[in-house]
Amino acid sequence: MATSSDGELEPKKSICPFCGVGCGLTYNEDNGKGTGWEAPVNTRGELCPKGAAAFEMLDADDRITQPMVRENGHLVTASWEEAMDRVAENFGEIVEEHGPEALGFFASSNCTNEENYLFQKIARKIGSNTIDNCARMCHASTVAAMGKQLNVGAMTNTTDDLGEADLFLVCGANPAEQHPVIFNSYLGAALRDGTEMVHIDPRENQTTQQADLHVGVTPGYDIPVLNAMAKVIIEEELHDEEFVAERTEGFEAFEEHLADVDVAENAELAGVPEENIREAAHKVAEADRVASFTGMGMSQHKYGTDNVHALINLVLLTGNIGKPGTGVNPLRGQNNVQGAADVGASPSSLPGYQSVEDPEVRADFEEAWGFEPPAEPGLTEVEASHAAGDEIQGLYVFAENPAVTEPHSDRIHEDLQEVFLVVQDLFMTETAEYADVILPGSAWAEKSGTYTNTDRRLQRVRQMRSPPEDARSDLEIISEFGRRMTDLEIDYDGPEAVFEELASVSPIYAGITYDGIGESYQRWPFFEGAESGVDILHEDEFYGGEKTAPFALVEHISPGDDVEEGELVLTTGRVMQHFNSGALSRRTETLMRMRGEDVLEMHPTDAEERGIEDGDWVRVENERGEVEVEVAVTPAIAEGTVFMTFHYADPLVNRLTGDYLDPVAKIPEYKHSAVSVSKTE
């Protein structure tokens, strides 16, 4: 049983710290495991393996329980006073010499709304809008595209109404493994009752196994598929003419834009049979209600925003929005990646997605906060890392692991050595190894607050024990940092008081309270004076009061890496047993027993051409770096494509991924990297 010097765990109804599903989780005193309770999402108390093992990492061998500072090139333990003095002195000198914009802040999609809200507020009081979170690595392009066309970048529907769909259109996502409770309890139930599914993805995986049609697109070629589907629907007059006329704008221009699209040519370009595209188009157009899902296979490209635009075009074309069993539904990866963005951990938006560039918005925040936030958007996470030693002189990383998660990681490792680096975390992560100061924080079971899940539900997290030894709560650490760096009055009586302030400055959270959430949930947008939050967005009008939504004119853009003869396309993704950078799941005995090592999935034809057999070790390399990994030969991966996860520090797949950025969302291109694969000695 996990214990600490502060006592044993006290079972309370909390929320799982892993993916964005938001399952209810508590502690089972009999076996020391996590167990579900009949919560709003996992209504039968069901959990995936990560939830059951969630308590194991609390007392991992490398748990940091005392502050550390770097002396003569080595990290040594220090008092809290010394550590916080070191942070304040160095950050203060940077502000004095280079200006506040020379400080960057990485917020945490794994931590609470309250912690992230206060973190971004302090950053802006110091004078920096360079505050970001790992949504930049996974769904920034989804948020950008949905915000542009639909005025809000969040899941349009709820898990509860998805069962009313006649068809699921799943693009670049694998919910059966990545969001198993949603898939098994909601989508799976509908599939068993007759709902069909089209899966557009380079890999055959557990989601594909339940699909009626698999469109095995080559990574980087989603737009040719989606535009060709739209062309078939318009050409055969299968679109929803009434919806298009009443609720959209720009249809004529969109139709003209597709005039030169040749379905056969697009199919060949994308590496899929033409009949698959035509069948997918008919299924989408002829179903009464289509719920569309998009994942990182769509978003993590240098044109990821355009990918999502192309999917939204199909949704508008067929009228599949604003009613149960429809919509555009991005499935969020981390437990609070939705919330971190909601509360303003973004270089361009304040809490509630209010623009930092809007003078009226800044005036409102000046009245509420007592200071005006900076007017110019800051740098995004990858931009800030690349500016290390130049525009960025100091970096505060709160419970994130960019040394593993950011692309072209060899470059990132060099960048992290060019700044005064503060890391607030639980473990000696790959990022913490480069820190000048380490501040030991609190794990999910050691804090209270709220998370916001993938379908916009706010749920309460409840503390089950105190942080071990000399570690402190994350909210306490952030508060102390704010007191040392600013003249803000930071005297909140716990996370609920922080949340009350958050709700007062964020219209989408205005009606939400801790009492209202209770052991259930409240969903945003929950406007002031409303009786409840809005479940299904865009019913009678689009978010923000617009009657119509525009079509977007998008064209295929080639991926950043050219694929030379003999090279393969590396694409990356997740598996059920692990989570994000693996900082938590790799410290969990049960999950490591289930999947202790990564493998490179390779098609049999590609393996045979290279003299490689299942179980061989290979070198995967390109101009950015190389890794060695065992091969799993399988027809589940498309010919010409190989697959690895990003959960492991060794092999670190992001040594190979490029740092091309989407020009709108600034998300990196993780899904298409040209590599050579050869058998090792």
N, C-alpha and C positions, 0 to 999 in steps of 0.2 A: 504494500500500500504506500502511495506517495505521501510522505510527511515532510515537515520542515521543522526548523528550530522554533518556529512560532506555533507549532501544534498541527494537529491532523486536519484534514479537509472536512468541512462541514457541508453536507449535501444541500444545495439550493438550486432552484430552477434557473438555469442560465441558458446560454446560446453557444453552439459549437464555434470554435475559433478558426475553422478551416474555410470551406468554400462559401460562396454567396447564397446558398440555399437558405441558411438560417434555421437549422434544426434545433429544437429544444434539447438540452443536454444537462445532466446532473451526474453526481458521483455515486457509485454503488459501493457502499462500505463493505459488502460481503466479498467482492472480488477485486476491488481496487480499480475497476474499469469505468469508463463512461457508459451511461445508460440514458436512453431517450425518455422523455415524458410526453404526454399528449399535448403537444404544443401546436401553435397555429399552422405550421408547415408540415411537420412530421406528426400528423394527427394520431397515428397509431403508436407513436414512440419509436418509429424505425430509425436506424442510423446506418451509415456506411462504416467501413473499417476505420477510417480516420477518426470519426467521432468516438467510437468505442475505445480507441487508444489515446484519446486526447490528453489524459492526465499523466501519461508516462513521461512526457518530456519535461515536466515541471522541475524535476531534480536530476536532470542530465549531468554527466560528469563535468562538463565544462560550463555549467551554469555560473555566471558571474555574480558574485554577491558582495563585492566591494568595489568602490571606484578605482580606476587605474589611470595613471598618467605616464607619458613617455619621458624617460630620463636616459640620456646618452644612448639613444636608439632602442631602448628596451622599455616595455610596459611594466610598471611596478605598481603595487597597491598604494592607495593614498586615502586620506580622510575626505569626507564630503566637502569640507571647507576648502581644502587644498584643490580638489578637482574643480569645484565651481569657481574658485578664484582664477584658476588657470583658464577656464572657458571665458569668463567675463573680461579678464585682462587682454587676452589675445583677440577676442572678437571686438573689444573696445578699440584696440590699436588699429585693427583693420578698418573699422568705421572711420576713425579719425584720419587715417592716411589715405584710404581709397574710397571712402563713402559707403553708406549702408548697402548700396546695390552690390557691393563686393561680397556680401554674405548670401549663401544659398541654404535652403531648408528643404529636406525631403521628409514629408509627413508619412504616416503609416496607414496603409489600407488594412492592416491587421489589428489596429487599435480602435478605441472608441470615438464616437462623434465628439464627445466632450473634450477629449485630449487633442484631437486634431483641430477642433475649433479654436481652442486657446493657443495652440502652437502657431496657427496661421495668423491669429490676431497679434501675437507678440512679434512675429516676423514683420508684419506691416507697421507696427508701432516703431520698430527699429528703423524702418524705411525701405524694406526690401519686398518686392513682389515675386522674387524668385523662390516660390514655395510650390511644391508639386508633390504628387504621390504616384504610386505605381499603376494607376489607371492609364498613365501615359504610356505604359508598356503593353497594355492589353486592350483597352476599349476607347482610347481617346478619339480614334477615327469614327467609331460608332456614335459617340456623343456629338462629335462635330457634324456628321451627316444628318443625324436625326434632329439636332438643333437647327440646322439650316432649313430642312424641309418641313419638320413637324413642330419646331419651336421648343422642343425639350428632348434631351438625350437620354431617356430612361425607358425601361420596359413599359410598353403601352398597356399591357393586360396583366392579369394575375394568374398565378398557378391554379387558382380555384376554377377559373372559367375556361381554361385551355381544353378541358375535356369536351367542350361543345364544338370543337373543330372537326371538320370532315377530312382535313388534310393537314399534316405537319410538313412544312418546307424547312429543312434543317440545312443551313449553309455554313460550312467551315466550323462545325462544332460536333462534339461527341458527348452529348449529355448522359448517355448510358453509363459512361465511366467518369465523366467530370462532374456531373450533378446527379448522382444515382438515385437519391431520394425523390427528386422532382421527376426523373425519368420513370422510375419504377412505380411510383405511387400516383402520378398524374398522367404523364404521356402514355406510359405502358398500359394503364387501365383503359385509356381511350383506344389504343391500338387493339387491345383485346376485344373491344366493343365494336370494331369495324372502321375506326379512323385509319386512313392511309398515311404513308410517309414517303417523301422524296428526300434523299440524302445526297447533297452535293459536297464531296470531300475527296481528297486524294487517296485516303486509306479506307479499306474495309475494316471496320471495328465493331464493337458491340452495338453501337447505334445502327450501323448498316445491316446487321443481322436481322433487325426487325423492320427494315425498310421495304417498301414495295418496288422502289426504283433507286438504284445507285448511279449517280453521275460522277464518275471518277476523274474529276478535273485535274489537270497538271497544276501544281502550285504556281500561283501568279497569273492565272488565266480565268478568273471568275467573271470578269466583265464581258468577255466574248460569250460565255455561256448565258449570263443573265440578259444581256442585250439581245441575243438570238432568241431567247424565250419570249421577250417582249415583242420582237418582230413577228414571231409566229402568232402570238395572241392578237396583235393588231391586224396582221395580214388576213387572218381567218375570221376577223370580226368577233372575237371571243371576249373582248373587254367589256367592262360594265359601263355602258354608255351613259346611263343615268348618273352614276356616281362621278364619272369623269366630267360630265357637264356641270354638275352642281357643286362638287367639292374639290376640284382640281383646277389648275391653270397651266397654260403652256402646252396643252396636248398637241396642238397642230405643229408646234416647233419640235416636240418630241417625236412625233410621227415622221416628220421630215428628216430629223436627225438619224432615224433608223432606216431611212429609205435605201441607203447604200449597203446595209448590213446583209451579207450573204450567209445564211444559216449554215450551209455546208462548209464554207470557208472558216467560219468561227468555230465550228465543231472540230475541224482538223487542227486549227490553231490551239485549241484547248485540250486536244488529245482525247476526245470523247466521241462516240458514235453519234451521227446526226440524229438518228431515230430516238436516242435517249433525250436529246434536247427537245425534240418535238413532243415526245411523250410527257416529259416534265411540264412543258408549257400547257398541254391539254389538261393534265391533272390539276394544275394550279387554276386555270381559267374555268374549269367545269365544276369544281368543288364549290359548294355553297359558302363554306367558311374555311379559310386557310389561316393557320397560325404560323408565322414565319419566325425562325430562330437564327441568330447570327452569333458566331463565336470568333475566336482569335484567328482561325483560318481565313476569315474575311478581313479582319481589322489589321493584322500585323503585316502590312505591305507598305511600300513607299507610295502606293495609291490607295491605301485602305479606306480613306474617306470616300473615294469614288466607288469602291466596291459596295459599300453600304448604300450609297445613293442608288446604285443600280438595283439593289434589292428593294428599296423603298419604292422605286418606280413600278416594280411588279405589283407591290401591295396596293398602290394607288390605282394602277391600271385595272385591277380586278375588284376594287372596292372593299378590300379585306382589312378594314381598320374601323375602330370606333364601335365595335360590338363584340359580344363574347365569342371566344374561340377564333380570334383573328389577331391582327396587329403585328408589330415588329418587336421581338422579344430577345434582346441580348441577355445572355446568361452570364452573370458576373463571376469572376474567378475567386477573389479573396472575400473573406467574411464581411469586411466593411469597405470594400472598394467603392461601392455606391455612396456610402455615407461620407467617406473622405472627400469625394468630389462635391457632395451636397453642401458640406459645411465650409467650403472655400479654400481647400488645400490645392489651389490652382493658381498659376501665374497670371491668369487673365480674368478670373471671376471671384467675387466675394461670396459669402454664404448665400445660398439660394440661387446660384447661377446669375448673380447680378454683376454686370460688367464693371471692371475697375476703371474703364475709360469713360463711363457715363458720369458727368459732373453732378447730376441730381442724385445718383446713387451714392457717390462719395460724400455728398453733403448730408444725406440721411445717416450714413455711418459715422460721420464726424459728430453729429448730434448724439448718436447712441454711444459711441466709444470715447468721445472727447478728443479725437484727433482724426484728421483726414488721411485715408489710406493713399499710398502713392498712386499716381495716375497712369503711369506707363506699365504695361504688362511686363512681367519678369521673364526669365529664361525657363524653358521646360527642363525636365530632369536630365535628359541626355545632353542638351545644350549646355546646362550648367556644368556637367561633368567635363565636357570638352573644353569649357572655358576655364578650367582649373589652372591656377597659377597666373592667369591673365585677368579677365573680368571678375572671376570668382577667386577670392583669397581664403575664405573660410566656409566650411560646410558642416551643417548639423544634420546628421542622418538619424532619424527616429524610427527604430524597429523596421528597417528595410535593409536589403542586402545587395546593393548595386554591383558589388564585385562579382556576383554570380548572375544577376538578372539583366544587366545592361549588355548591349551587343558589343562585339569587337572587344572582348573583355581584357585582352592584353593591354590595349590602349587605356581602358578604364583603370586598370591597376596602376599604370603610370600616372594617370590623372589624380588618383586619390593621394598620391605622394606629393602632389604639388600644392596642397592646401593644408590649412590648419583644420584637422578633421576631428569632429566630436561625434561619437557614436553612443546612442542610448539604446540598449538592447539587453537581451537575456543571456546570450551566449557569446563565446569567442568566434563570431562568424568570420567569413572570409573578408568582409568589409572591416570588422573590428580589428583585424590584424594590422590594418594601416592607420589606426586611430592615434591621435595625440592625447585624447582624453576619452575614457569609457565610463559611462554612467549606467550602473546596473538598475534596470527597471523591473516592472511587474508583468507577470504572465496573465493570460486571460482569466484564470481562476482566482487571481489575486487582485481583482479590480471590479468596480461597478461602473455602470454607464449604459450606453445604448449602441447597438449596431443597426445598420439599415441594409436589408437583404436585397436580393436581386429583383424582387417585384415591389420594391419601395416600402416594405414594412419596417417600421422601427420596433425593435424588441429590446427588452432590458437584460443586461448582463449583471449577474450578482456575485459578489465576492465570497469565495468559499474558504480562503485562508489569507494570511498576511504574506508579503514577500519574505523570502528567507534571509536570515542573517542581517547584513547591512544594506541589502537592496531596498529601494523605496518605490512607492507607487509612481507610475508614469505621470499622473496629474500633479503630484507633489514636485517632481523633478522639473517639469515644464514651468510650474508656477514659480519655483525658486529661480530658474533661469530668467523668467520675465521680470522678477523683482530686481535682479542684479543688472539687467540690461536696459530697463525702462523705468519710467516713473508711474507706470500703471498701478492702480490699486488692485492688487490681486489677492483677494481675501475671500474667495468663494468657500461656502460651507459645504464642500463636497460636489460631486459631479452633477447632482440635480440642479444646483444653483447655476452651474455653467450652462446646462441645457436650457434653463429658463431664459438666460441671456441670448443664447443661440436662437431660440424660437422667437424672441422679440425682434431680431434683426433679419430673419429669414421668412418671407411670406409663405413659402411652401411648408414650413414647419410650424406656422403660427398657432395652430389649434392643438398641437400635440403636447401632452403633459405626461409626466411619469405616472401619475395616478390613472390617467386615461389609458396608458399602455397596460399597466398592471402585469398580469401573467399572460396577457394576450398580445395585441399589437395595435398600432395606429399607422395608417399609410399616408404618405404625402402624394400629391399636394393636399394639405389640410389647412385651408385658409381660415383666417380669423373670422369668428362668428359662424362658421360652418358646423354642422352636427357631426360630420365624419369626413374622412378623407375620400378622395376620388379613386375608385377602383379602376375603371376603364377610361383611358384618356381618348380624347378626340371624338366623342360620340356625336354631338350636334354641331360642334365647331372645333377647330384645332386649338391646341393649347395656346393661351394668350388672347383668344377671341377671334382668331382668323377663321373665316368661313372656308377658305380654300388653301390647299397645299400645292406647291409647284412641282412639276417634273424637273429632274436634273439631267442635263445633257452630258453624258460621260462617255469617254472613249478608252479603249485598251491602251495601257502604258506598259512598256516592257519592264520587267524587273531590273533591279540595279546591276546584278551580276550577269554578264554574258556567259552562257554555258558552252564551253569549247568541246571539241570532239573528244570523247573518252571521259568527260566529266558527268557527274550526276547532280541532281538538285536535292539539297538537304532541306528538309522541313522539320520544324520542331513542334512539340506539344506536350500534353500532360497524360498521366495515367492515374487510375483511381487511387492507388496506394500512397501517392505522394502529393506534395503541395508546394507550389511556387518554387522558391529557391532551394527548398528542402531544409531550411534552417530549423524548422520545427519537426518535420516528418522524418528527417534523417537522424534525429535524436530520439526516435521512438522505436523501441525494440521490436514491437509487433509488426510495424510497417516495414522495417528493414528486413525482418524475417520473411515477409511476404514478397518483397522486391528489393533486394539489397544492392543490385548493380544495374546500371543502364546497359542497353544493347542498341545496336544499329540494325533497324529493320531494312532488308534488302530483297528485291524481287529475285526469284530464281534465275531468270535470264541474265540479269546484271551480274549476279554472283558467278554463274558459269563462265561468262565472258572473261572474268578476272581470276578464274581458278580458285574461287572462294567457296567454302562449304560451311554449312550451319555449325556454329560453335567456334569457328576460326576467329583469331584476333586480327584486326585490320588497323591501318593508319588512315585516318580521314583528315585531309589537309587542303588548304588553299593559301593564298598570299597573306591571310591574316593570322593563321596559326595552324596547329595540328593537335589531334587527340588520338589515343588508341583505345579501342573498344571491341568487345565481342560482337559477333554478327549473329542475327537471327534471320535466317533465310525464310521468306514467307511470301506467298502470292497476294497477301492482304495489302501490300504496298504497291503502288503503280510502278510499272516498269519505267526506269529512268529517274526514279525518286527514291531517296532514303530518308529514314526517320529516326530521330533521337528525342529524348525528353530534355527539359531544362532544369530538372530537379537535383542534379548531382554536381558537386564541385569537382569531382574527378570520375569520369571525364567531363570537362566543362565545355559543353557544346557551344556556348557563346564566345569561345575563342574563334569560332568559325563564322559566326553571323555578322552581316555587314551593318554599318551604322548609317545607311541611307535613311532619310527621314521623310515621311509624308509631309508635303509642303503646308498642309492645312493643320493637321493634328499633331505633327512632329512625333509621330509614333514610328519606331524602327521597323525595318523589314526583317523579321525573324523567319518568315515562312519560305524564303527562297534564297538559298546560298549555293553557289557553284562549288563543288568539291571533287577532289580525286580520292578514290578509295583503292587501297592496295593491301594485299596480305602481308603481315609482318613476319619476320623470321621466327 
